[in-house]
Amino acid sequence: MAVDSILSSPLGPPACEKDAKALQFIEEMTRNADSVQENVLAQILTRNAQTEYLKGLNLNGATDRETFKSKVPMVTYEDLQPLIQRIANGDRSPIFSAHPVSEFLTSSGTSAGERKLMPTIKEELDRRQLLYSLLMPVMNLYVKGLDKGKGLYFLFIKSETETPGGLLARPVLTSYYKSDHFKTRPFDPYNVYTSPNEAILCPDSFQSMYTQMLCGLYERQQVLRVGAVFASGLLRAIRFLQLNWQQLTEDIRTGSLNPKVTDPPIREYMTRSIRPDPGLADCIAKECSKENWEGIITRIWPNTKYLDVIVTGAMAQYIPTLDYYSGGLPKACTMYASSECYFGLNLNPMCKPSEVSYTIMPNMAYFEFLPHEPNNSPGSTPPSQLVDLADVEIGKEYELVITTYAGLCRYRVGDILRVTGFHNSAPQFQFVRRKNVLLSIDSDKTDEAELQTAVENASKLLREFNTSVVEYTSYADTKTIPGHYVIYWELLSKDSGNSPSKHVLDRCCLAMEESLNSVYRQCRVADNSIGPLEIRVVRNGTFEELMDYAISRGASINQYKVPRCVSFTPIMELLDSRVVSAHFSPSLPHWTPERSMKKRIK
Ligand code: AMP
């Protein structure tokens, strides 16, 4: 019910007083985008004036845009890595930020095969919390009555490590879920989850998922929205239900907890809340035992109004599968964020995935935009070409460059965004893609160079058979859950009497996985969110046919390059019709939470 006694918002009538304040804040920030940005920059430069980084750039205390733009270079992670490593090794002097570094956030973006380490400061948690607090007030404008039920969200923590200097290193969401901001959040009727904190905070992913699913099933009638951070996570939960519904319904029928769930805080919580409910168990078992799982989400949770998952960027590949399991429920992409900084939110969250635009909140950091030209290499564009937030132009593409309170200055995030419009004076952006990502199934991001190295390493196993990989391409296969990488190989065997056996080619799959970055291997080993890598050997001449096909469609013979990743259906059909054998990784690659020693010693 809209509150009449309080100010209405240009965004729409707020659902309650708290929402009115949040919407008013969005209005204020977006109306004054440029002056907010100017103040943010001045604040950052004032407080960090005495840091090693800014002193080294001779800003001499200046906090204005002109001096900043003329003296501060645009940088990549690799440029900052030696300084970041010093912090990791225990240097507590103010290197980037005047505030002490509270922990490292480990990005899913990698550098030399390892997650990037982002130093952060305590107050950034407040800034992230602030952005979270704006999401439901916006959602409430579009979906009424969300205070009458609950959200079934599958949320997980991941493993954390300590750097040699004693700081924690963990993903940003793990840091948030373990913070008091999340654990002791005040009751908000619009934001009640079915998952207890005990389950979200359990480090074992099976026990955590099992309990979250069980609680969601118990409260099936109360659930009004179903979500996870990314689409891949929600599909993993559906797959989990497929594999575990018999045990889950058995627990509900008898009011007992699967003995595989041993985590003491979960057991303690569940003994208080679990109860036998044979009627509920029958009803869920009836749906789950059907061969056809189309629309399973709304069959199990009949009051679901929308799915809350990110389906923009690499996650767009999951839209058809989500539509299948949910009977085409709306998919709300609510926010755009990263380990380095939370950027902004979607002010029209019930729009179609193809129309999603994120409004960057000008209070989160100082944002600049590098006009995107496909062949820009780091350092090739003079920083003077960077455009301010309020000055970007509709229809143009830019790479996002940020200056944060934690001390990143003109840091290239690697995301390409397209301006679609403005809310007041704040631009809205469509997420176009992340630079240099060839393959992605979950949070993994594999680039062309990593794939090339993996193919080279694996093909060493073929040498003793006088065989080499003459061409290859790849494909992110998301038809199965979890999805997996498919690599097409065309082989040249110089000794037909001694060609590599099935066993050798299976081992090539594993060798490729061992060469991929640590986020890929973590997804494989700890999260089970990527399936075994597959090599499909295609018959000789297939890649020539691929070239003929491309040329028939207008590609230039001189400039033709084998695409290192494919997704276009006719090309997939051509490749698949030429497959002579398929091979899967026979075991899991190596992965531990520890970062490689090479990095630690550096
Ligand atoms: P991480 O540093 O691991 O937190 O990953 C952050 C990256 O995830 C961003 O830089 C984007 O490339 C991607 N990302 C985050 N939010 C979204 C979104 N809403 N849509 C598309 N991609 C996103």
Boltz pocket constraint, residues with backbone or C-beta under 6 A from the ligand:
constraints:
  - pocket:
      binder: B
      contacts: [[A, 106], [A, 107], [A, 108], [A, 109], [A, 172], [A, 310], [A, 312], [A, 313], [A, 314], [A, 333], [A, 335], [A, 336], [A, 337], [A, 338], [A, 339], [A, 340], [A, 413], [A, 415], [A, 431], [A, 433], [A, 434]]
      max_distance: 6.0
